[in-house]
Amino acid sequence: MRYLALALMACLLSGCAVLAVADLAVTSVVTVAKVGVKTVGAAVDAVIPDKKSDADKSKGR
């Protein structure tokens, strides 16, 4: 009976481990994508100068 319980727990925990690995993979991909988007956004901001808004133009700034 003890071995049956251990075998059952091992099967249940292995399913949990598979889910944890899949969650880690998805989280890693999402994090890499966020960092990539932020990097591209920063590069675009550095290359393209800011345009004065209409309010700043009317105030003479």
N, C-alpha and C positions, 0 to 999 in steps of 0.2 A: 504494500500500500504506500509505503514511504517513497519507493522509487517511482511509482505512478504519479504521485504528487510532484516530485522533482522534475519528472519528464514534462508534465503539464505546465509547470512554472517556466521551464526552459523554453518551451514553445511560445508561451505568451510573451516572455521577455524578448525573445528574438524578433517578434513582430514589432515590439516597441523600439528595438534598436534599429530596425529597418526604417521605421518612421522618423526616428531621430536623424539618421544619416540623410534621408531625403530632405528633411527640413533644413539641415545644415547646408546642403547643396543649393537649395533655392535661396536661402538667406545670403549665401556667398555671391550668387549671381546677381541678386538685387543690389547688394552693396557695391559690387564692381560697377554695375550700370549707373548707380547714383554718383559715384566718384567720377566716372567718365563724363557724365553730363555736366557736372560742376566744373570739371577741368575745361571742357569745350566752351562752356559759358564764360569762364574767366578769360580764356584766350580771345574770344570774340569781343568781350568788353575791353580788353587791352588793345585790340587792333582797331576797332571802330570807335571813333571819338564820340563823346556825348554831344547831343544836339541841344541847344538852348531851347527852353520852352517859350511859348508865346508870351507868357506872363513875365519872364525875365527880359525878353526883348522890349516890351513896352515900358519896363521900369528903367531901361538903360543899363542893364547889368551885362 
